[in-house]
Amino acid sequence: MKKYTITKALLLLITISLSISCSKEFINEEAPYSIDSENYFNSESEYKKALIGAYDMLQSSYINVMLGEIASDNTLSGGESATDVIGIQQIDEMTHTSVNPNLKDVWNWMFAGVQRCNYIMEFKDKTDFPSKNQVIAETRFLRAYYHFELVKFFGGIPLNGDKRFNVNDEKSIPRSSVADVYASIEADLQFAVLNLSATPAQTGRVTKGAAQALLGKVYLYQDKFSESAATFETLISSNAYSLVSNYNSIFEDAGENNAESVFEVQYTDAEGASFNCLQCSEGNVAVGFNGIRNYTGPLFDSGYSFNVPTQEAYNAYEAGDNRRDVAILNMTTWAAANSGVSFGTGYKHTGFFNRKYLARKGDSNIGDQNLTNPNNYRSIRYADVLLMAAEANSRSGNNAKGQEYVNLVRDRAFGDTNHRVSLTGQALTDFIWNERRLELLGEGHRFFDLVRTGTAASKITGFSANKNELFPIPFEEIQFSNGNWQQNPGY
C-alpha cells in the first residue's frame, strides 16, 4: 500500500464498550472485562491508536473542499439535475438555509474530529512514555485543523478546553467568539511547532513545517500580517520544501507526498463505502463526485459531474500559463484530440471538469470506485505557502518579498522568467489574490479567500454581504441548545 491504513476497529474504542461472558446466565452477571474511555490510555500503544482515530476524520473533509469551490466563482454545482444533492445546489446558488445536509456534515464531521482530539487531551497526563510530546503535538495540530475548518464555515463555535463534549453540554456551553476560537487554534499550533519533528515518522503524519504553515495561514486570516510573514519566513528559510518542476505531476498518483507537499490528507482504497455512510470511506469521495458523467475514453474514469469549472475561470488564465490545462479539463479540446471519447452532460454543464481531482484509469478501488478513490487531497502545498507569504509581506509593506515569492510561483507556471511582476502596494496585493486563484483552482480555498479579503460580494452571484460570509449553524444544533446559541446573522 502507498499509505498507512486506518483500522476502523481501533476507532470503536472511543465509543463502544466490549463485554464478554461465557455464562448462559450472562444477562445477570457482571462482565469480566470491559474497555471504555476511563480505563484506556494505559500505554503508548493506546495513545497512538486513539491518535489514528483523530487522523481518520480528515478523510471526511472532502465535502469542505468541494464546497470551498462550489460556493465561489470558480465552479458550479453540477450533478445530474437541480435536485441532485440539493444541499450542494443551494450553496451554489446562495439560497442555503440552516436546514442543509451538506453543511450539517461539515459541522458533524469536523466536531467529531475535535471530539477525538479532546478525548486524547482529556487523558493526556494519565500515562507517560518517551514520545508523549510528539503524540500530543500531533493531536493539537489536528484539533487546530478541525477548529479552523469550523471557524471558517460557521464563525464562533463552542469550545470545551481539553475535555470531550457530553450530551446536553450545548445547553450550557456558549458559542465562543471568533477571536477566542482563533486564540485556541494559535495556542495548539504554537505547541505543535515547538514539539513536532521536521520529518514525519510515517508518511502522512503532521510535521513542524505543517504546523508553521497552518499557523501562518491562521494569522493571515486574522489580518495579522507581520506575524504571518514572520512565521512563513521561518518556514521558507528552513529549506524543508521546494516547488516541483512539473506542475502537472503534483496531482498524479506518483506525485503524492512530494517535495512540495507540506500537508496532505491521505486516502486509500482500503475500504468501500455507501451513500448511507460517505464518511466511512477511506477514499476521496470528492474525486468520484467531480468525475466526468458517463465517460468513456483514455486516462480518466467516469463520475457524477459535480463541481464543474466555469468558462470565466477557464478564461482567467493568461496565454502560456501551464496551470490552466492541469486545473481544468476542456472536454471539447480533449474529445477532439482523443478518438473514442464520449461523455454525458449533466446539470449546469459547462464543458469543463476539475482535472486535478478526477479519477484516473488504473486507480485501485474497492467497492464503488467513485467513493473509494485513493487520490490524496493536497491540503497545504509549498506554492500555497509562497503565495500566502507573498500576501502577508505585501500587506505589511514589504513589496520586495511579496514580489519575490509570487514570482517564484509564476516562473514555474510559465516555464520562464518573462512573466514576473514588479507591482507594489495594493496593486501587488490584488495581483497575488488573483494568482492564488490560478495556482489553487480546484483545491477548495477560493470561497474563503474571497470572504477574508472582502471581495466575495463582487465576485459571487447571489452573495449577500453581512450574511453569506458565514454559513448557518445547523438547525438541529440551535434547537438542541435550547436558546443558548444564536443563529448566524441573516439566517
C-alpha positions in Angstrom: 0.0 0.0 0.0 1.2 3.5 -0.8 -0.1 4.9 2.5 -0.8 3.7 6.0 -4.2 2.2 6.6 -6.5 3.4 9.2 -8.1 0.4 11.1 -11.7 1.1 11.8 -11.8 -1.3 14.6 -9.5 0.9 16.6 -11.9 3.8 16.4 -14.6 1.8 18.1 -12.5 2.1 21.3 -13.6 5.6 21.6 -17.3 5.0 21.8 -18.0 1.3 22.3 -17.7 -0.8 25.5 -17.0 -4.5 24.9 -18.1 -7.2 27.4 -17.6 -10.9 27.3 -19.2 -13.7 29.3 -19.4 -17.4 28.8 -22.3 -18.0 31.1 -25.8 -18.8 29.9 -27.0 -16.5 32.6 -24.9 -13.7 31.1 -27.6 -11.1 31.5 -27.5 -11.4 35.3 -23.7 -11.4 35.6 -21.1 -8.6 35.6 -18.9 -8.6 32.5 -15.4 -9.9 33.4 -13.7 -7.4 31.1 -14.6 -4.1 29.5 -12.9 -1.4 27.5 -14.1 2.2 27.9 -12.6 5.6 27.9 -11.9 5.7 31.6 -9.8 2.6 31.7 -8.0 3.3 28.4 -4.7 5.2 27.8 -2.6 2.9 29.8 0.2 2.6 27.3 1.9 4.4 24.4 0.2 2.0 22.0 -3.2 3.0 23.2 -2.5 6.7 22.8 -1.3 6.1 19.3 -4.4 4.1 18.4 -6.6 6.9 19.6 -4.4 9.3 17.6 -5.1 7.3 14.4 -8.8 7.8 15.2 -8.2 11.6 15.3 -6.5 11.5 11.9 -9.3 9.5 10.4 -11.8 12.3 10.4 -9.6 14.3 8.0 -10.8 12.0 5.2 -14.4 13.4 5.7 -13.2 16.8 4.8 -13.7 16.1 1.1 -17.0 17.9 1.4 -15.3 21.0 2.8 -13.0 21.1 -0.3 -15.9 20.8 -2.7 -18.0 23.5 -1.0 -15.0 25.8 -1.0 -15.1 25.7 -4.8 -18.8 25.5 -5.4 -19.7 28.4 -3.1 -17.1 30.5 -5.0 -16.9 31.9 -8.6 -14.7 29.0 -9.6 -17.2 26.3 -10.2 -20.9 25.4 -10.4 -22.7 22.7 -8.5 -23.3 20.4 -11.5 -24.6 16.9 -10.8 -27.4 15.1 -12.6 -30.3 17.6 -12.0 -31.4 20.5 -9.9 -32.4 18.1 -7.1 -29.2 16.0 -7.2 -27.7 16.6 -3.7 -29.9 19.6 -3.0 -27.7 21.0 -0.3 -24.9 21.5 -2.8 -27.3 23.1 -5.3 -28.5 25.6 -2.6 -24.9 26.5 -1.7 -24.0 27.1 -5.3 -27.0 29.5 -5.7 -26.5 31.1 -2.2 -30.1 30.0 -1.2 -28.9 27.7 1.6 -30.6 27.8 5.0 -29.9 26.2 8.3 -31.6 23.0 7.0 -28.8 21.8 4.7 -27.5 18.2 5.0 -24.1 19.1 3.5 -23.4 21.9 5.9 -24.6 19.6 8.7 -22.0 17.1 7.5 -19.3 19.7 7.8 -20.4 20.5 11.4 -20.8 16.9 12.5 -17.6 15.5 10.9 -15.3 18.4 12.0 -16.7 18.3 15.5 -16.2 14.5 15.5 -12.5 15.3 14.8 -12.4 17.8 17.6 -14.0 15.3 20.0 -11.5 12.6 19.1 -8.7 15.0 19.8 -10.2 16.2 23.1 -10.5 12.5 24.1 -6.8 12.3 24.0 -6.2 15.6 25.6 -8.6 14.8 28.5 -6.3 11.9 29.4 -3.0 13.4 28.3 -1.5 13.1 31.8 -2.6 9.6 32.6 0.5 7.7 31.3 4.0 8.8 30.4 6.1 7.5 27.6 9.1 8.8 25.6 7.1 10.0 22.5 4.4 11.7 24.6 5.1 15.3 23.4 5.0 14.1 19.8 1.6 12.4 20.2 0.2 15.5 22.0 1.6 17.8 19.4 0.1 15.8 16.5 -3.2 15.8 18.4 -3.1 19.6 18.9 -2.3 20.2 15.3 -5.3 18.1 14.3 -7.6 19.9 16.7 -6.4 23.2 15.3 -7.1 22.0 11.8 -10.7 20.9 12.7 -11.3 24.1 14.6 -10.0 26.2 11.7 -12.4 24.4 9.3 -15.3 25.1 11.7 -14.5 28.8 12.3 -14.1 29.4 8.5 -17.5 27.9 7.8 -19.5 28.9 10.9 -17.7 31.6 12.8 -17.8 31.4 16.6 -18.2 27.8 17.9 -18.4 26.2 21.3 -15.1 25.3 22.9 -14.6 22.8 25.8 -10.9 23.1 26.5 -9.3 19.7 26.8 -12.5 17.8 27.6 -14.9 15.9 25.5 -18.3 17.3 24.9 -21.1 15.4 26.6 -24.8 15.2 25.9 -26.6 18.5 26.9 -23.4 20.5 27.0 -24.9 22.5 24.2 -27.4 23.9 26.7 -24.7 25.3 29.0 -21.5 25.9 26.9 -21.9 29.0 24.8 -20.5 29.7 21.3 -17.1 31.3 21.8 -16.2 34.4 20.0 -14.3 34.1 16.7 -11.3 35.8 18.5 -11.3 33.1 21.2 -11.5 30.3 18.7 -8.5 31.7 16.8 -6.7 32.1 20.1 -7.2 28.4 20.9 -6.1 27.5 17.4 -2.9 29.6 17.7 -2.1 28.0 21.1 -2.4 24.5 19.7 -0.3 25.3 16.7 2.4 27.1 18.7 2.7 24.0 20.8 2.8 21.8 17.7 5.6 24.0 16.1 7.8 23.5 19.3 7.2 19.8 19.6 6.7 18.3 16.2 9.6 16.7 14.2 10.6 18.3 10.9 10.4 14.9 9.3 7.4 12.6 9.7 7.8 9.3 11.4 5.4 7.9 8.9 4.1 9.2 5.6 1.1 11.4 6.1 1.9 12.4 9.7 2.0 16.1 10.5 5.3 17.9 10.8 6.8 21.0 12.3 6.5 22.6 8.8 2.9 21.7 8.5 2.2 23.4 11.9 4.2 26.5 10.8 2.3 26.7 7.5 -1.1 26.4 9.2 -0.2 28.9 11.9 0.9 31.4 9.2 -2.4 30.9 7.5 -4.3 31.4 10.7 -2.5 34.7 11.3 -3.3 35.7 7.7 -7.0 35.0 8.1 -7.0 37.4 11.1 -5.1 40.1 9.2 -2.1 39.7 11.5 0.2 40.3 8.6 3.5 40.8 10.4 3.1 37.6 12.4 2.1 35.7 9.3 5.0 37.0 7.3 7.5 36.1 10.1 6.1 32.6 10.5 6.2 31.9 6.8 9.7 33.3 6.6 10.9 30.9 9.2 9.4 28.0 7.3 10.7 29.1 3.9 14.2 29.7 5.2 14.3 26.2 6.6 14.6 24.9 3.0 12.4 21.9 4.0 10.2 22.2 0.9 10.6 23.2 -2.7 8.4 23.6 -5.8 8.5 20.6 -8.1 9.4 21.4 -11.6 6.4 19.9 -13.3 3.1 21.4 -12.1 1.1 18.5 -13.7 2.9 15.8 -11.8 1.7 17.1 -8.4 -1.8 15.7 -8.9 -0.9 12.3 -10.2 -0.6 9.3 -8.0 3.2 9.4 -8.3 3.2 13.0 -7.2 1.7 12.4 -3.8 3.7 13.4 -0.7 6.4 15.0 -2.8 8.9 17.8 -2.1 6.1 20.4 -2.4 3.8 18.6 0.0 3.5 20.4 3.3 0.4 18.5 4.4 -1.7 16.0 2.6 -4.9 14.2 3.7 -4.1 10.6 3.0 -6.6 8.5 1.1 -6.5 4.8 0.3 -8.6 2.1 -1.5 -8.7 0.1 1.7 -12.4 0.0 2.3 -15.6 0.6 0.4 -18.4 2.9 1.4 -22.0 3.7 0.5 -24.1 6.8 0.1 -25.6 6.0 3.5 -22.2 6.4 5.1 -19.9 8.6 3.0 -17.8 9.4 6.0 -17.0 5.7 6.3 -14.9 5.8 3.1 -11.2 5.7 3.3 -11.1 7.0 -0.3 -11.5 10.6 -1.6 -15.2 10.8 -2.3 -14.8 14.2 -4.0 -12.9 12.5 -6.9 -16.0 10.5 -7.9 -18.3 13.5 -7.4 -16.0 15.6 -9.7 -15.9 12.9 -12.4 -17.0 13.1 -16.0 -20.6 11.9 -16.4 -20.9 8.7 -18.4 -17.3 9.0 -19.7 -15.6 6.5 -22.0 -12.1 7.2 -23.3 -8.5 7.3 -22.3 -6.9 8.4 -19.0 -10.0 9.2 -16.9 -12.8 7.2 -15.3 -16.4 8.5 -15.1 -18.2 10.1 -12.2 -21.1 12.3 -11.2 -20.2 15.6 -12.8 -20.4 17.9 -9.8 -18.1 20.9 -9.1 -17.7 21.9 -12.8 -15.4 24.9 -13.5 -16.9 28.0 -15.2 -16.0 29.5 -18.5 -14.9 32.6 -16.7 -12.5 30.6 -14.5 -11.0 29.0 -17.6 -10.6 32.3 -19.3 -8.8 33.8 -16.3 -5.5 32.2 -17.3 -3.1 34.1 -19.4 -1.8 32.6 -22.6 1.1 30.3 -21.9 0.1 29.6 -18.3 0.7 25.8 -18.0 -1.6 25.6 -15.0 -4.8 26.0 -16.9 -4.9 22.6 -18.6 -3.8 20.9 -15.4 -6.5 22.5 -13.3 -9.3 22.4 -15.9 -10.2 19.7 -18.4 -11.7 21.2 -21.5 -13.9 18.4 -22.8 -14.3 19.8 -26.3 -10.5 20.0 -26.8 -10.0 16.6 -25.1 -12.5 14.8 -27.3 -11.1 16.3 -30.4 -7.6 15.2 -29.6 -8.5 11.6 -28.5 -10.5 9.1 -30.5 -13.3 7.2 -28.8 -14.2 9.8 -26.2 -17.8 10.1 -25.2 -19.5 11.7 -22.2 -22.8 12.9 -20.8 -23.9 16.4 -20.0 -25.1 16.9 -16.5 -26.9 19.8 -14.8 -25.2 23.2 -15.4 -22.8 21.6 -17.8 -20.0 23.9 -18.7 -17.8 21.6 -20.8 -15.1 21.8 -18.1 -14.1 19.4 -15.3 -11.9 19.7 -12.2 -8.9 17.8 -13.7 -6.7 17.8 -10.5 -9.2 15.6 -8.8 -10.6 13.4 -11.5 -10.4 9.6 -11.2 -7.6 8.2 -13.4 -7.8 4.8 -15.1 -5.8 2.3 -13.2 -6.6 3.8 -9.8 -7.2 0.9 -7.4 -10.6 0.8 -5.8 -12.6 -1.5 -3.6 -16.4 -1.3 -3.8 -17.9 1.7 -5.5 -15.0 3.3 -7.5 -16.4 6.7 -7.0 -16.4 6.5 -3.2 -13.0 4.9 -2.5 -10.6 6.8 -4.8 -7.0 6.8 -3.4 -6.2 10.4 -4.7 -4.7 12.4 -1.7 -6.0 15.9 -1.0 -3.1 18.3 -1.2 -4.2 20.4 1.8 -1.1 22.7 2.1 1.3 22.9 -0.8 4.5 24.9 -0.8 3.2 27.1 -3.6 0.3 28.0 -1.3 2.8 28.8 1.4 4.8 31.1 -1.0 1.6 32.9 -2.1 0.4 33.4 1.5 3.9 34.7 2.4 3.8 37.0 -0.6 0.4 38.3 0.5 1.5 38.7 4.2 4.6 40.6 3.1 2.7 42.8 0.6 0.0 43.7 3.1 2.6 44.6 5.7 4.6 46.8 3.3 7.4 44.6 2.2 6.9 44.8 -1.6 10.3 43.2 -2.4 9.4 39.9 -0.5 5.9 39.9 -1.9 7.3 40.2 -5.5 10.0 37.5 -4.8 7.5 34.9 -3.6 4.8 35.4 -6.2 7.4 35.4 -8.9 8.7 32.0 -7.8 5.2 30.6 -8.4 4.9 32.4 -11.8 8.2 31.2 -13.0 7.1 27.6 -12.7 3.6 28.4 -14.2 5.1 29.8 -17.4 8.4 27.9 -17.5 10.4 31.2 -17.9 11.2 34.4 -16.1 9.4 36.6 -18.6 6.2 36.9 -16.6 7.5 38.3 -13.3 5.7 41.3 -11.8 7.2 44.4 -10.2 3.9 45.9 -8.8 3.7 47.5 -5.4 1.1 48.3 -2.8 -2.5 47.4 -3.3 -1.8 46.5 -7.0 0.6 43.9 -5.8 -1.8 42.5 -3.3 -4.6 42.3 -5.8 -2.3 40.5 -8.2 -1.4 38.0 -5.5 -5.0 37.3 -4.8 -5.6 36.5 -8.4 -2.5 34.4 -8.6 -3.9 32.3 -5.7 -7.0 31.6 -7.7 -4.9 30.4 -10.7 -2.5 28.3 -8.7 -5.0 26.7 -6.4 -8.1 26.4 -8.5 -10.0 23.2 -7.7 -8.3 22.9 -4.3 -11.1 24.3 -2.0 -9.6 27.7 -1.0 -11.3 30.2 -3.3 -14.5 30.9 -1.3 -12.7 31.6 1.9 -10.1 33.7 0.2 -12.9 35.9 -1.3 -14.5 36.2 2.1 -11.4 37.1 4.1 -10.3 39.7 1.5 -13.7 41.3 1.4 -14.3 40.7 -2.3 -16.9 37.9 -2.2 -19.9 40.2 -2.8 -18.4 41.5 -6.0 -17.4 38.1 -7.3 -20.1 35.6 -6.3 -23.5 35.7 -7.9 -26.3 35.8 -5.2 -23.8 36.6 -2.4 -25.4 38.8 0.3 -23.0 40.9 2.3 -23.2 40.6 6.1 -24.8 37.2 5.7 -23.1 34.8 3.4 -19.6 35.4 4.8 -20.6 32.6 7.1 -22.8 29.5 6.7 -25.6 28.9 9.1 -25.3 26.7 12.2 -27.4 23.6 11.5 -31.0 24.0 12.6 -30.8 20.9 14.9 -27.9 22.4 16.8 -29.7 25.6 17.5 -32.8 23.7 18.7 -30.7 21.4 20.9 -29.1 24.4 22.6 -32.5 25.5 23.9 -31.7 29.1 23.2 -28.1 29.0 24.3 -26.8 29.5 20.8 -27.9 32.3 18.4 -28.0 31.7 14.7 -25.6 33.5 12.4 -27.0 36.8 11.1 -29.3 36.6 8.1 -30.4 33.0 8.6 
